[in-house]
């Protein structure tokens, strides 16, 4: 109970809520809490009271997207040394829980077209060791009220996990993926022989799309038939986006575009990725040679 009182005192001192409100939410009596406040606290409890507001602030600043590991990593970047287990304890005390990703569900792309396919080059390649060696792309749907769906195409640098190009449109034509590829090329200016990997969707097999890849001296690669695990990085990325945005339905295209624009900027520049040593993609790229 002392940990609960410590958390309450910290929240009250931080100005997040009043004593009465905290007491009602956490379910303790005012008199018992006052007795606790009059008693000397241990050094550990006092330390928890000092750091708890920072944990709570970090949790809400990232809109429930961070669990104990990422909060601990974020605080470390701010110069606060704290372990994951201690952060987890403080989250429990404050009754805070992060958003949980949904189970990965394989999705088979419609690829019944006559435009031809490319070999899966990833089966013969080691993991990339620098940026602009391997780009992966895919398309996902974004639910819109009344109109049904919009469609989002994305390209990611596999090495840094940075989203390097994306587009949102109301239909899933080749222009959607062409705009995305053009944005990525303009922003990254890749060298020759970069591998460009996607599924077997007809948009990626179109003549116009292939022509851009050829002019840019890229090597086009496609997943094996019916095997979405060949492009699991993009499936995982889309799962993260939809989970952390708590995506249900947007009122209209404009609202969806605005929120996705904000999130992708956050994803690239602020969100800590465990696979990158708890750095954001942008910061990770700044630490490695091109």
URQUIDA-V111506 format. One record per backbone hydrogen bond with DSSP energy under -0.5 kcal/mol. CO is the residue of the C=O (numbers start at 0). NH is the residue of the N-H. If there is no record, write none. Layout:
co=CO nh=NH
co=CO nh=NH
This chain:
co=0 nh=4
co=1 nh=5
co=2 nh=6
co=3 nh=7
co=4 nh=8
co=5 nh=9
co=6 nh=10
co=7 nh=11
co=8 nh=12
co=9 nh=13
co=10 nh=14
co=10 nh=15
co=10 nh=16
co=11 nh=14
co=17 nh=21
co=18 nh=22
co=19 nh=23
co=20 nh=24
co=21 nh=25
co=22 nh=26
co=22 nh=27
co=28 nh=32
co=29 nh=33
co=30 nh=34
co=31 nh=35
co=32 nh=36
co=33 nh=37
co=34 nh=38
co=35 nh=38
co=41 nh=45
co=42 nh=46
co=43 nh=47
co=44 nh=48
co=45 nh=49
co=46 nh=50
co=47 nh=51
co=48 nh=52
co=50 nh=53
co=50 nh=54
co=51 nh=55
co=52 nh=56
co=53 nh=57
co=54 nh=58
co=55 nh=59
co=56 nh=60
co=57 nh=61
co=58 nh=63
co=59 nh=62
co=61 nh=64
co=63 nh=98
co=66 nh=70
co=67 nh=71
co=68 nh=72
co=69 nh=73
co=70 nh=74
co=71 nh=75
co=72 nh=76
co=73 nh=77
co=74 nh=79
co=75 nh=78
co=78 nh=80
co=79 nh=81
co=82 nh=86
co=83 nh=87
co=84 nh=88
co=85 nh=89
co=86 nh=90
co=87 nh=91
co=88 nh=92
co=89 nh=93
co=90 nh=95
co=91 nh=94
co=103 nh=105
co=106 nh=108
co=108 nh=110
co=109 nh=201
co=110 nh=112
co=118 nh=120
co=118 nh=221
co=119 nh=122
co=120 nh=123
co=121 nh=124
co=129 nh=132
co=132 nh=194
co=133 nh=157
co=134 nh=196
co=135 nh=155
co=137 nh=153
co=139 nh=151
co=141 nh=149
co=142 nh=249
co=143 nh=147
co=144 nh=146
co=146 nh=148
co=147 nh=143
co=149 nh=141
co=150 nh=152
co=150 nh=168
co=151 nh=139
co=152 nh=166
co=153 nh=137
co=154 nh=163
co=154 nh=164
co=155 nh=135
co=155 nh=157
co=156 nh=160
co=161 nh=156
co=161 nh=163
co=164 nh=154
co=166 nh=152
co=168 nh=150
co=170 nh=172
co=172 nh=175
co=172 nh=176
co=173 nh=177
co=174 nh=178
co=175 nh=179
co=176 nh=180
co=177 nh=181
co=178 nh=182
co=179 nh=183
co=180 nh=184
co=181 nh=185
co=182 nh=186
co=183 nh=187
co=184 nh=188
co=190 nh=193
co=193 nh=195
co=193 nh=218
co=194 nh=134
co=194 nh=196
co=195 nh=220
co=196 nh=136
co=197 nh=222
co=200 nh=203
co=200 nh=204
co=201 nh=205
co=202 nh=205
co=205 nh=209
co=206 nh=210
co=207 nh=211
co=208 nh=212
co=209 nh=213
co=210 nh=214
co=211 nh=215
co=212 nh=217
co=213 nh=216
co=216 nh=192
co=217 nh=219
co=218 nh=195
co=220 nh=197
co=223 nh=226
co=225 nh=227
co=226 nh=229
co=227 nh=230
co=228 nh=231
co=230 nh=233
co=230 nh=234
co=231 nh=235
co=232 nh=236
co=233 nh=237
co=234 nh=238
co=235 nh=239
co=236 nh=240
co=237 nh=241
co=238 nh=242
co=239 nh=243
co=240 nh=244
co=241 nh=246
co=242 nh=245
co=249 nh=144
co=251 nh=255
co=252 nh=256
co=253 nh=257
co=254 nh=258
co=255 nh=259
co=256 nh=260
co=257 nh=261
co=258 nh=262
co=259 nh=263
co=260 nh=264
co=261 nh=265
co=262 nh=266
co=263 nh=267
co=264 nh=268
co=265 nh=269
co=265 nh=270
co=266 nh=280
co=267 nh=281
co=271 nh=273
co=272 nh=275
co=272 nh=277
co=272 nh=278
co=273 nh=276
co=278 nh=272
co=279 nh=283
co=280 nh=284
co=281 nh=285
co=282 nh=286
co=283 nh=286
co=283 nh=287
co=284 nh=287
